[in-house]
Amino acid sequence: MLAWIDARAIETLYLSAVTVAERRFGIVTLPSGKRRDILHRRLEAQVLALFAHRVRPFDLDAATACAGLMVAIRDTSPFEAAGLRTIDPWDAVREPKAGRS
C-alpha cells in the first residue's frame, strides 16, 4: 500500500471522516496493550497529521458524490461484485478495476 501512496501526489489523497471513525473504533476495541497504544499513536500522530485538512465530512453531498469514488482495499471482489470501482493498493502495479455498471 505504501508504494501505491508514494506513487501519488499526497495532496491528491483524502480520507473520509467515516474512515477515521472506523479506524478509531477498531483501535479502541483492541485489548489494552502495546499494539493498541502503537496503533493509536500512529493514527493520531502520523496518519491524521499526514492528511491534515484532507479529512472530508460524510454528509448528503458526499453521499451523492461517492458513486464516483474508488474503493482502495485488499479484497476487491465484494466491492467489484457490487459494481464499484476498486484498487488494491498492495498491488500497486495493477490499474484500477471498474465494477459492473
Distance bins in CASP14 RR format, pairs under 12 A and 6 or more apart:
PFRMAT RR
TARGET T0000
AUTHOR 0000-0000-0000
RMODE 2
METHOD distances of the structure
MODEL  1
1 7 0 0 0 0 0 1 0 0 0 0 0
1 8 0 0 0 0 0 1 0 0 0 0 0
1 13 0 0 0 0 0 1 0 0 0 0 0
1 47 0 0 0 0 0 1 0 0 0 0 0
1 72 1 0 0 1 0 0 0 0 0 0 0
1 73 0 0 0 0 1 0 0 0 0 0 0
1 74 0 0 0 0 1 0 0 0 0 0 0
1 87 0 0 0 0 0 1 0 0 0 0 0
1 88 0 0 0 0 1 0 0 0 0 0 0
1 89 1 1 0 0 0 0 0 0 0 0 0
1 90 1 0 1 0 0 0 0 0 0 0 0
1 91 0 0 0 0 1 0 0 0 0 0 0
1 92 1 0 0 1 0 0 0 0 0 0 0
2 8 0 0 0 0 0 1 0 0 0 0 0
2 50 0 0 0 0 0 1 0 0 0 0 0
2 89 0 0 0 0 1 0 0 0 0 0 0
2 90 0 0 0 0 1 0 0 0 0 0 0
2 92 0 0 0 0 1 0 0 0 0 0 0
3 88 0 0 0 0 0 1 0 0 0 0 0
3 89 1 0 0 1 0 0 0 0 0 0 0
3 90 0 0 0 0 1 0 0 0 0 0 0
3 91 0 0 0 0 1 0 0 0 0 0 0
3 92 1 0 1 0 0 0 0 0 0 0 0
3 93 0 0 0 0 1 0 0 0 0 0 0
3 94 0 0 0 0 0 1 0 0 0 0 0
4 13 0 0 0 0 1 0 0 0 0 0 0
4 70 0 0 0 0 0 1 0 0 0 0 0
4 72 1 0 0 1 0 0 0 0 0 0 0
4 73 0 0 0 0 0 1 0 0 0 0 0
4 74 0 0 0 0 0 1 0 0 0 0 0
4 87 1 0 0 1 0 0 0 0 0 0 0
4 88 0 0 0 0 1 0 0 0 0 0 0
4 89 1 1 0 0 0 0 0 0 0 0 0
4 90 1 0 0 1 0 0 0 0 0 0 0
4 91 0 0 0 0 1 0 0 0 0 0 0
4 92 1 0 1 0 0 0 0 0 0 0 0
4 93 0 0 0 0 1 0 0 0 0 0 0
4 94 0 0 0 0 1 0 0 0 0 0 0
4 95 0 0 0 0 0 1 0 0 0 0 0
4 96 0 0 0 0 0 1 0 0 0 0 0
5 12 0 0 0 0 0 1 0 0 0 0 0
5 13 1 0 0 1 0 0 0 0 0 0 0
5 15 0 0 0 0 0 1 0 0 0 0 0
5 47 0 0 0 0 0 1 0 0 0 0 0
5 50 0 0 0 0 1 0 0 0 0 0 0
5 51 0 0 0 0 0 1 0 0 0 0 0
5 72 0 0 0 0 1 0 0 0 0 0 0
5 87 0 0 0 0 0 1 0 0 0 0 0
5 89 1 0 0 1 0 0 0 0 0 0 0
5 90 0 0 0 0 0 1 0 0 0 0 0
5 92 0 0 0 0 1 0 0 0 0 0 0
6 13 0 0 0 0 0 1 0 0 0 0 0
6 50 0 0 0 0 0 1 0 0 0 0 0
6 89 0 0 0 0 0 1 0 0 0 0 0
6 92 0 0 0 0 1 0 0 0 0 0 0
7 13 0 0 0 0 0 1 0 0 0 0 0
7 87 0 0 0 0 0 1 0 0 0 0 0
7 89 0 0 0 0 1 0 0 0 0 0 0
7 92 1 0 0 1 0 0 0 0 0 0 0
7 93 0 0 0 0 0 1 0 0 0 0 0
8 14 0 0 0 0 0 1 0 0 0 0 0
8 72 0 0 0 0 0 1 0 0 0 0 0
8 87 0 0 0 0 0 1 0 0 0 0 0
8 89 0 0 0 0 1 0 0 0 0 0 0
8 92 0 0 0 0 1 0 0 0 0 0 0
9 54 0 0 0 0 0 1 0 0 0 0 0
10 47 0 0 0 0 0 1 0 0 0 0 0
10 49 0 0 0 0 0 1 0 0 0 0 0
10 50 1 0 0 1 0 0 0 0 0 0 0
10 51 0 0 0 0 1 0 0 0 0 0 0
10 52 0 0 0 0 0 1 0 0 0 0 0
10 53 0 0 0 0 0 1 0 0 0 0 0
10 54 0 0 0 0 1 0 0 0 0 0 0
11 50 0 0 0 0 0 1 0 0 0 0 0
11 51 0 0 0 0 0 1 0 0 0 0 0
11 52 0 0 0 0 0 1 0 0 0 0 0
11 53 0 0 0 0 1 0 0 0 0 0 0
11 54 1 0 0 1 0 0 0 0 0 0 0
12 51 0 0 0 0 0 1 0 0 0 0 0
12 54 0 0 0 0 1 0 0 0 0 0 0
13 19 0 0 0 0 0 1 0 0 0 0 0
13 47 0 0 0 0 0 1 0 0 0 0 0
13 50 0 0 0 0 1 0 0 0 0 0 0
13 51 1 0 0 1 0 0 0 0 0 0 0
13 54 1 0 0 1 0 0 0 0 0 0 0
13 55 0 0 0 0 0 1 0 0 0 0 0
13 56 0 0 0 0 0 1 0 0 0 0 0
13 70 0 0 0 0 0 1 0 0 0 0 0
13 72 0 0 0 0 1 0 0 0 0 0 0
13 89 0 0 0 0 0 1 0 0 0 0 0
14 20 0 0 0 0 0 1 0 0 0 0 0
14 50 0 0 0 0 0 1 0 0 0 0 0
14 51 1 0 0 1 0 0 0 0 0 0 0
14 52 0 0 0 0 0 1 0 0 0 0 0
14 53 0 0 0 0 1 0 0 0 0 0 0
14 54 1 0 1 0 0 0 0 0 0 0 0
14 55 1 0 0 1 0 0 0 0 0 0 0
14 56 1 0 1 0 0 0 0 0 0 0 0
14 57 0 0 0 0 0 1 0 0 0 0 0
14 58 0 0 0 0 0 1 0 0 0 0 0
14 62 0 0 0 0 0 1 0 0 0 0 0
14 65 0 0 0 0 0 1 0 0 0 0 0
14 69 0 0 0 0 1 0 0 0 0 0 0
14 70 0 0 0 0 0 1 0 0 0 0 0
14 72 0 0 0 0 0 1 0 0 0 0 0
15 21 0 0 0 0 0 1 0 0 0 0 0
15 22 0 0 0 0 0 1 0 0 0 0 0
15 23 0 0 0 0 1 0 0 0 0 0 0
15 24 0 0 0 0 0 1 0 0 0 0 0
15 43 0 0 0 0 0 1 0 0 0 0 0
15 47 1 0 0 1 0 0 0 0 0 0 0
15 48 0 0 0 0 1 0 0 0 0 0 0
15 49 0 0 0 0 0 1 0 0 0 0 0
15 50 0 0 0 0 1 0 0 0 0 0 0
15 51 1 0 1 0 0 0 0 0 0 0 0
15 52 0 0 0 0 0 1 0 0 0 0 0
15 53 0 0 0 0 0 1 0 0 0 0 0
15 54 1 0 0 1 0 0 0 0 0 0 0
15 55 1 0 1 0 0 0 0 0 0 0 0
15 56 1 0 0 1 0 0 0 0 0 0 0
15 57 0 0 0 0 0 1 0 0 0 0 0
15 58 0 0 0 0 0 1 0 0 0 0 0
15 62 0 0 0 0 0 1 0 0 0 0 0
15 69 0 0 0 0 0 1 0 0 0 0 0
15 72 0 0 0 0 0 1 0 0 0 0 0
16 22 0 0 0 0 1 0 0 0 0 0 0
16 23 0 0 0 0 0 1 0 0 0 0 0
16 51 0 0 0 0 0 1 0 0 0 0 0
16 54 0 0 0 0 0 1 0 0 0 0 0
16 55 1 0 0 1 0 0 0 0 0 0 0
16 56 1 0 1 0 0 0 0 0 0 0 0
16 57 1 0 0 1 0 0 0 0 0 0 0
16 58 1 0 1 0 0 0 0 0 0 0 0
16 59 0 0 0 0 0 1 0 0 0 0 0
16 62 1 0 0 1 0 0 0 0 0 0 0
16 63 0 0 0 0 0 1 0 0 0 0 0
16 65 0 0 0 0 0 1 0 0 0 0 0
16 66 0 0 0 0 1 0 0 0 0 0 0
16 69 0 0 0 0 1 0 0 0 0 0 0
16 71 0 0 0 0 0 1 0 0 0 0 0
16 72 0 0 0 0 0 1 0 0 0 0 0
17 23 0 0 0 0 0 1 0 0 0 0 0
17 24 0 0 0 0 0 1 0 0 0 0 0
17 48 0 0 0 0 0 1 0 0 0 0 0
17 51 0 0 0 0 0 1 0 0 0 0 0
17 54 0 0 0 0 0 1 0 0 0 0 0
17 55 1 0 1 0 0 0 0 0 0 0 0
17 56 1 0 0 1 0 0 0 0 0 0 0
17 57 1 0 1 0 0 0 0 0 0 0 0
17 58 1 0 1 0 0 0 0 0 0 0 0
17 59 0 0 0 0 1 0 0 0 0 0 0
17 62 0 0 0 0 1 0 0 0 0 0 0
18 24 0 0 0 0 0 1 0 0 0 0 0
18 25 0 0 0 0 0 1 0 0 0 0 0
18 55 0 0 0 0 1 0 0 0 0 0 0
18 56 0 0 0 0 1 0 0 0 0 0 0
18 57 0 0 0 0 1 0 0 0 0 0 0
18 58 1 0 1 0 0 0 0 0 0 0 0
18 59 0 0 0 0 0 1 0 0 0 0 0
18 62 0 0 0 0 1 0 0 0 0 0 0
18 63 0 0 0 0 0 1 0 0 0 0 0
18 66 0 0 0 0 0 1 0 0 0 0 0
18 69 0 0 0 0 0 1 0 0 0 0 0
19 25 0 0 0 0 0 1 0 0 0 0 0
19 26 0 0 0 0 0 1 0 0 0 0 0
19 43 0 0 0 0 0 1 0 0 0 0 0
19 47 0 0 0 0 1 0 0 0 0 0 0
19 48 0 0 0 0 0 1 0 0 0 0 0
19 51 0 0 0 0 1 0 0 0 0 0 0
19 54 0 0 0 0 0 1 0 0 0 0 0
19 55 0 0 0 0 1 0 0 0 0 0 0
19 56 0 0 0 0 1 0 0 0 0 0 0
19 57 0 0 0 0 0 1 0 0 0 0 0
19 58 0 0 0 0 1 0 0 0 0 0 0
19 62 0 0 0 0 0 1 0 0 0 0 0
19 69 0 0 0 0 0 1 0 0 0 0 0
19 71 0 0 0 0 0 1 0 0 0 0 0
19 72 0 0 0 0 0 1 0 0 0 0 0
19 73 0 0 0 0 0 1 0 0 0 0 0
20 26 0 0 0 0 0 1 0 0 0 0 0
20 27 0 0 0 0 0 1 0 0 0 0 0
20 43 1 0 0 1 0 0 0 0 0 0 0
20 44 0 0 0 0 1 0 0 0 0 0 0
20 47 0 0 0 0 1 0 0 0 0 0 0
20 48 1 0 0 1 0 0 0 0 0 0 0
20 51 0 0 0 0 1 0 0 0 0 0 0
20 54 0 0 0 0 0 1 0 0 0 0 0
20 55 1 0 1 0 0 0 0 0 0 0 0
20 56 0 0 0 0 1 0 0 0 0 0 0
20 57 0 0 0 0 0 1 0 0 0 0 0
20 58 0 0 0 0 0 1 0 0 0 0 0
21 27 0 0 0 0 0 1 0 0 0 0 0
21 28 0 0 0 0 0 1 0 0 0 0 0
21 43 0 0 0 0 0 1 0 0 0 0 0
21 55 0 0 0 0 0 1 0 0 0 0 0
21 57 0 0 0 0 0 1 0 0 0 0 0
21 58 0 0 0 0 1 0 0 0 0 0 0
22 28 0 0 0 0 0 1 0 0 0 0 0
22 29 0 0 0 0 0 1 0 0 0 0 0
22 43 0 0 0 0 0 1 0 0 0 0 0
22 58 0 0 0 0 0 1 0 0 0 0 0
23 29 0 0 0 0 0 1 0 0 0 0 0
23 30 0 0 0 0 0 1 0 0 0 0 0
23 39 0 0 0 0 1 0 0 0 0 0 0
23 40 0 0 0 0 1 0 0 0 0 0 0
23 42 0 0 0 0 1 0 0 0 0 0 0
23 43 1 0 1 0 0 0 0 0 0 0 0
23 44 0 0 0 0 1 0 0 0 0 0 0
23 46 0 0 0 0 0 1 0 0 0 0 0
23 47 1 0 0 1 0 0 0 0 0 0 0
23 48 0 0 0 0 1 0 0 0 0 0 0
23 51 0 0 0 0 0 1 0 0 0 0 0
23 55 0 0 0 0 0 1 0 0 0 0 0
24 30 0 0 0 0 0 1 0 0 0 0 0
24 36 0 0 0 0 0 1 0 0 0 0 0
24 39 0 0 0 0 1 0 0 0 0 0 0
24 40 0 0 0 0 1 0 0 0 0 0 0
24 42 0 0 0 0 0 1 0 0 0 0 0
24 43 1 0 0 1 0 0 0 0 0 0 0
24 44 0 0 0 0 1 0 0 0 0 0 0
24 47 0 0 0 0 0 1 0 0 0 0 0
24 48 0 0 0 0 1 0 0 0 0 0 0
24 55 0 0 0 0 0 1 0 0 0 0 0
25 39 0 0 0 0 0 1 0 0 0 0 0
25 40 0 0 0 0 0 1 0 0 0 0 0
25 43 0 0 0 0 0 1 0 0 0 0 0
26 35 0 0 0 0 0 1 0 0 0 0 0
26 36 0 0 0 0 1 0 0 0 0 0 0
26 39 0 0 0 0 1 0 0 0 0 0 0
26 40 0 0 0 0 0 1 0 0 0 0 0
26 43 0 0 0 0 1 0 0 0 0 0 0
27 33 0 0 0 0 0 1 0 0 0 0 0
27 35 0 0 0 0 1 0 0 0 0 0 0
27 36 1 0 0 1 0 0 0 0 0 0 0
27 37 0 0 0 0 1 0 0 0 0 0 0
27 38 0 0 0 0 1 0 0 0 0 0 0
27 39 1 0 1 0 0 0 0 0 0 0 0
27 40 1 0 1 0 0 0 0 0 0 0 0
27 41 0 0 0 0 1 0 0 0 0 0 0
27 42 0 0 0 0 1 0 0 0 0 0 0
27 43 1 0 0 1 0 0 0 0 0 0 0
27 44 0 0 0 0 1 0 0 0 0 0 0
27 47 0 0 0 0 0 1 0 0 0 0 0
28 36 1 0 0 1 0 0 0 0 0 0 0
28 37 0 0 0 0 0 1 0 0 0 0 0
28 39 0 0 0 0 1 0 0 0 0 0 0
28 40 1 0 0 1 0 0 0 0 0 0 0
28 43 0 0 0 0 0 1 0 0 0 0 0
28 44 0 0 0 0 0 1 0 0 0 0 0
29 36 0 0 0 0 1 0 0 0 0 0 0
29 39 0 0 0 0 0 1 0 0 0 0 0
29 40 0 0 0 0 0 1 0 0 0 0 0
30 36 1 0 1 0 0 0 0 0 0 0 0
30 37 0 0 0 0 1 0 0 0 0 0 0
30 38 0 0 0 0 0 1 0 0 0 0 0
30 39 1 0 0 1 0 0 0 0 0 0 0
30 40 0 0 0 0 1 0 0 0 0 0 0
30 43 0 0 0 0 0 1 0 0 0 0 0
31 37 0 0 0 0 0 1 0 0 0 0 0
31 39 0 0 0 0 0 1 0 0 0 0 0
32 39 0 0 0 0 0 1 0 0 0 0 0
32 40 0 0 0 0 0 1 0 0 0 0 0
33 39 0 0 0 0 0 1 0 0 0 0 0
33 40 0 0 0 0 1 0 0 0 0 0 0
33 41 0 0 0 0 0 1 0 0 0 0 0
34 40 0 0 0 0 0 1 0 0 0 0 0
34 41 0 0 0 0 0 1 0 0 0 0 0
35 41 0 0 0 0 0 1 0 0 0 0 0
35 42 0 0 0 0 0 1 0 0 0 0 0
36 42 0 0 0 0 0 1 0 0 0 0 0
36 43 0 0 0 0 0 1 0 0 0 0 0
37 43 0 0 0 0 0 1 0 0 0 0 0
37 44 0 0 0 0 0 1 0 0 0 0 0
37 45 0 0 0 0 0 1 0 0 0 0 0
38 44 0 0 0 0 0 1 0 0 0 0 0
38 45 0 0 0 0 0 1 0 0 0 0 0
38 46 0 0 0 0 0 1 0 0 0 0 0
39 45 0 0 0 0 0 1 0 0 0 0 0
39 46 0 0 0 0 0 1 0 0 0 0 0
39 47 0 0 0 0 1 0 0 0 0 0 0
40 46 0 0 0 0 0 1 0 0 0 0 0
40 47 0 0 0 0 0 1 0 0 0 0 0
40 48 0 0 0 0 0 1 0 0 0 0 0
41 47 0 0 0 0 0 1 0 0 0 0 0
41 48 0 0 0 0 0 1 0 0 0 0 0
41 49 0 0 0 0 0 1 0 0 0 0 0
42 48 0 0 0 0 1 0 0 0 0 0 0
42 49 0 0 0 0 0 1 0 0 0 0 0
42 50 0 0 0 0 0 1 0 0 0 0 0
43 49 0 0 0 0 1 0 0 0 0 0 0
43 50 0 0 0 0 0 1 0 0 0 0 0
43 51 0 0 0 0 0 1 0 0 0 0 0
43 55 0 0 0 0 0 1 0 0 0 0 0
44 50 0 0 0 0 0 1 0 0 0 0 0
44 51 0 0 0 0 0 1 0 0 0 0 0
44 52 0 0 0 0 0 1 0 0 0 0 0
45 52 0 0 0 0 0 1 0 0 0 0 0
46 52 0 0 0 0 0 1 0 0 0 0 0
47 54 0 0 0 0 0 1 0 0 0 0 0
47 55 0 0 0 0 1 0 0 0 0 0 0
48 54 0 0 0 0 1 0 0 0 0 0 0
48 55 1 0 0 1 0 0 0 0 0 0 0
49 55 0 0 0 0 0 1 0 0 0 0 0
55 62 0 0 0 0 0 1 0 0 0 0 0
56 62 1 0 0 1 0 0 0 0 0 0 0
56 63 0 0 0 0 0 1 0 0 0 0 0
56 65 0 0 0 0 1 0 0 0 0 0 0
56 66 0 0 0 0 0 1 0 0 0 0 0
56 69 0 0 0 0 0 1 0 0 0 0 0
57 63 0 0 0 0 0 1 0 0 0 0 0
57 65 0 0 0 0 0 1 0 0 0 0 0
58 64 0 0 0 0 0 1 0 0 0 0 0
58 65 0 0 0 0 0 1 0 0 0 0 0
58 66 0 0 0 0 1 0 0 0 0 0 0
58 69 0 0 0 0 0 1 0 0 0 0 0
59 65 0 0 0 0 1 0 0 0 0 0 0
59 66 0 0 0 0 0 1 0 0 0 0 0
60 66 0 0 0 0 0 1 0 0 0 0 0
62 68 0 0 0 0 0 1 0 0 0 0 0
62 69 0 0 0 0 1 0 0 0 0 0 0
63 69 0 0 0 0 0 1 0 0 0 0 0
66 84 0 0 0 0 1 0 0 0 0 0 0
66 85 0 0 0 0 0 1 0 0 0 0 0
67 82 0 0 0 0 0 1 0 0 0 0 0
67 83 0 0 0 0 0 1 0 0 0 0 0
67 84 0 0 0 0 1 0 0 0 0 0 0
67 85 0 0 0 0 1 0 0 0 0 0 0
67 99 0 0 0 0 0 1 0 0 0 0 0
67 101 0 0 0 0 0 1 0 0 0 0 0
68 83 0 0 0 0 0 1 0 0 0 0 0
68 84 0 0 0 0 1 0 0 0 0 0 0
68 85 1 0 0 1 0 0 0 0 0 0 0
68 96 0 0 0 0 0 1 0 0 0 0 0
68 98 0 0 0 0 0 1 0 0 0 0 0
68 99 0 0 0 0 0 1 0 0 0 0 0
68 101 0 0 0 0 0 1 0 0 0 0 0
69 79 0 0 0 0 0 1 0 0 0 0 0
69 84 0 0 0 0 1 0 0 0 0 0 0
69 85 1 0 0 1 0 0 0 0 0 0 0
69 86 0 0 0 0 0 1 0 0 0 0 0
69 87 0 0 0 0 0 1 0 0 0 0 0
69 96 0 0 0 0 0 1 0 0 0 0 0
70 76 0 0 0 0 0 1 0 0 0 0 0
70 79 0 0 0 0 1 0 0 0 0 0 0
70 80 0 0 0 0 0 1 0 0 0 0 0
70 83 0 0 0 0 0 1 0 0 0 0 0
70 84 1 0 0 1 0 0 0 0 0 0 0
70 85 1 0 1 0 0 0 0 0 0 0 0
70 86 1 0 0 1 0 0 0 0 0 0 0
70 87 1 0 1 0 0 0 0 0 0 0 0
70 88 0 0 0 0 0 1 0 0 0 0 0
70 89 0 0 0 0 0 1 0 0 0 0 0
70 95 0 0 0 0 0 1 0 0 0 0 0
70 96 1 0 1 0 0 0 0 0 0 0 0
70 97 0 0 0 0 1 0 0 0 0 0 0
70 98 0 0 0 0 1 0 0 0 0 0 0
70 99 0 0 0 0 0 1 0 0 0 0 0
71 77 0 0 0 0 0 1 0 0 0 0 0
71 78 0 0 0 0 1 0 0 0 0 0 0
71 79 1 0 1 0 0 0 0 0 0 0 0
71 80 0 0 0 0 1 0 0 0 0 0 0
71 81 0 0 0 0 0 1 0 0 0 0 0
71 82 0 0 0 0 1 0 0 0 0 0 0
71 83 0 0 0 0 1 0 0 0 0 0 0
71 84 1 0 1 0 0 0 0 0 0 0 0
71 85 1 0 0 1 0 0 0 0 0 0 0
71 86 1 0 1 0 0 0 0 0 0 0 0
71 87 1 0 0 1 0 0 0 0 0 0 0
71 88 0 0 0 0 1 0 0 0 0 0 0
71 89 0 0 0 0 0 1 0 0 0 0 0
71 96 0 0 0 0 1 0 0 0 0 0 0
71 97 0 0 0 0 1 0 0 0 0 0 0
71 98 0 0 0 0 0 1 0 0 0 0 0
71 99 0 0 0 0 1 0 0 0 0 0 0
72 79 0 0 0 0 1 0 0 0 0 0 0
72 84 0 0 0 0 0 1 0 0 0 0 0
72 85 0 0 0 0 0 1 0 0 0 0 0
72 86 1 0 0 1 0 0 0 0 0 0 0
72 87 1 0 1 0 0 0 0 0 0 0 0
72 88 1 0 0 1 0 0 0 0 0 0 0
72 89 1 0 1 0 0 0 0 0 0 0 0
72 90 0 0 0 0 1 0 0 0 0 0 0
72 91 0 0 0 0 0 1 0 0 0 0 0
72 92 0 0 0 0 0 1 0 0 0 0 0
72 96 0 0 0 0 1 0 0 0 0 0 0
72 97 0 0 0 0 0 1 0 0 0 0 0
73 79 1 0 0 1 0 0 0 0 0 0 0
73 80 0 0 0 0 0 1 0 0 0 0 0
73 82 0 0 0 0 0 1 0 0 0 0 0
73 84 0 0 0 0 1 0 0 0 0 0 0
73 85 0 0 0 0 0 1 0 0 0 0 0
73 86 1 0 0 1 0 0 0 0 0 0 0
73 87 0 0 0 0 1 0 0 0 0 0 0
73 88 1 0 0 1 0 0 0 0 0 0 0
73 89 0 0 0 0 1 0 0 0 0 0 0
73 90 0 0 0 0 1 0 0 0 0 0 0
73 91 0 0 0 0 0 1 0 0 0 0 0
73 96 0 0 0 0 0 1 0 0 0 0 0
73 97 0 0 0 0 0 1 0 0 0 0 0
74 86 0 0 0 0 1 0 0 0 0 0 0
74 87 0 0 0 0 0 1 0 0 0 0 0
74 88 1 0 1 0 0 0 0 0 0 0 0
74 89 1 0 0 1 0 0 0 0 0 0 0
74 90 1 0 1 0 0 0 0 0 0 0 0
74 91 0 0 0 0 1 0 0 0 0 0 0
75 81 0 0 0 0 0 1 0 0 0 0 0
75 86 0 0 0 0 1 0 0 0 0 0 0
75 88 0 0 0 0 1 0 0 0 0 0 0
75 90 0 0 0 0 0 1 0 0 0 0 0
75 91 0 0 0 0 0 1 0 0 0 0 0
76 82 0 0 0 0 0 1 0 0 0 0 0
76 83 0 0 0 0 0 1 0 0 0 0 0
76 84 0 0 0 0 1 0 0 0 0 0 0
76 85 0 0 0 0 1 0 0 0 0 0 0
76 86 1 1 0 0 0 0 0 0 0 0 0
76 87 1 0 0 1 0 0 0 0 0 0 0
76 88 1 0 1 0 0 0 0 0 0 0 0
76 89 0 0 0 0 0 1 0 0 0 0 0
76 90 0 0 0 0 0 1 0 0 0 0 0
76 91 0 0 0 0 1 0 0 0 0 0 0
76 94 0 0 0 0 1 0 0 0 0 0 0
76 96 0 0 0 0 1 0 0 0 0 0 0
76 97 1 0 0 1 0 0 0 0 0 0 0
76 98 0 0 0 0 0 1 0 0 0 0 0
76 99 0 0 0 0 1 0 0 0 0 0 0
77 83 0 0 0 0 0 1 0 0 0 0 0
77 84 0 0 0 0 0 1 0 0 0 0 0
77 86 0 0 0 0 1 0 0 0 0 0 0
77 88 0 0 0 0 0 1 0 0 0 0 0
77 97 0 0 0 0 1 0 0 0 0 0 0
77 99 0 0 0 0 0 1 0 0 0 0 0
78 84 0 0 0 0 1 0 0 0 0 0 0
78 86 0 0 0 0 1 0 0 0 0 0 0
78 99 0 0 0 0 0 1 0 0 0 0 0
79 85 0 0 0 0 1 0 0 0 0 0 0
79 86 1 0 1 0 0 0 0 0 0 0 0
79 87 0 0 0 0 1 0 0 0 0 0 0
79 88 0 0 0 0 0 1 0 0 0 0 0
79 96 0 0 0 0 0 1 0 0 0 0 0
79 97 0 0 0 0 1 0 0 0 0 0 0
79 98 0 0 0 0 0 1 0 0 0 0 0
79 99 1 0 0 1 0 0 0 0 0 0 0
79 100 0 0 0 0 0 1 0 0 0 0 0
80 86 1 0 1 0 0 0 0 0 0 0 0
80 87 0 0 0 0 0 1 0 0 0 0 0
80 88 0 0 0 0 0 1 0 0 0 0 0
80 96 0 0 0 0 0 1 0 0 0 0 0
80 97 1 0 0 1 0 0 0 0 0 0 0
80 98 0 0 0 0 1 0 0 0 0 0 0
80 99 1 0 1 0 0 0 0 0 0 0 0
80 100 1 0 0 1 0 0 0 0 0 0 0
80 101 0 0 0 0 0 1 0 0 0 0 0
81 97 0 0 0 0 0 1 0 0 0 0 0
81 99 0 0 0 0 1 0 0 0 0 0 0
81 100 0 0 0 0 1 0 0 0 0 0 0
82 99 1 0 0 1 0 0 0 0 0 0 0
82 100 0 0 0 0 1 0 0 0 0 0 0
82 101 0 0 0 0 0 1 0 0 0 0 0
83 97 0 0 0 0 1 0 0 0 0 0 0
83 98 0 0 0 0 1 0 0 0 0 0 0
83 99 1 1 0 0 0 0 0 0 0 0 0
83 100 1 0 1 0 0 0 0 0 0 0 0
83 101 1 0 0 1 0 0 0 0 0 0 0
84 96 0 0 0 0 0 1 0 0 0 0 0
84 97 0 0 0 0 1 0 0 0 0 0 0
84 98 0 0 0 0 1 0 0 0 0 0 0
84 99 1 0 1 0 0 0 0 0 0 0 0
84 100 0 0 0 0 1 0 0 0 0 0 0
84 101 0 0 0 0 0 1 0 0 0 0 0
85 95 0 0 0 0 0 1 0 0 0 0 0
85 96 1 0 1 0 0 0 0 0 0 0 0
85 97 1 0 0 1 0 0 0 0 0 0 0
85 98 1 0 1 0 0 0 0 0 0 0 0
85 99 1 0 1 0 0 0 0 0 0 0 0
85 100 0 0 0 0 0 1 0 0 0 0 0
85 101 0 0 0 0 1 0 0 0 0 0 0
86 94 0 0 0 0 0 1 0 0 0 0 0
86 95 0 0 0 0 0 1 0 0 0 0 0
86 96 1 0 0 1 0 0 0 0 0 0 0
86 97 1 0 1 0 0 0 0 0 0 0 0
86 98 0 0 0 0 1 0 0 0 0 0 0
86 99 1 0 0 1 0 0 0 0 0 0 0
86 100 0 0 0 0 0 1 0 0 0 0 0
87 93 0 0 0 0 0 1 0 0 0 0 0
87 94 1 0 0 1 0 0 0 0 0 0 0
87 95 1 0 0 1 0 0 0 0 0 0 0
87 96 1 0 1 0 0 0 0 0 0 0 0
87 97 1 0 0 1 0 0 0 0 0 0 0
87 98 0 0 0 0 0 1 0 0 0 0 0
87 99 0 0 0 0 0 1 0 0 0 0 0
88 94 1 0 0 1 0 0 0 0 0 0 0
88 95 0 0 0 0 0 1 0 0 0 0 0
88 96 0 0 0 0 1 0 0 0 0 0 0
88 97 0 0 0 0 1 0 0 0 0 0 0
89 96 0 0 0 0 0 1 0 0 0 0 0
91 97 0 0 0 0 0 1 0 0 0 0 0
END
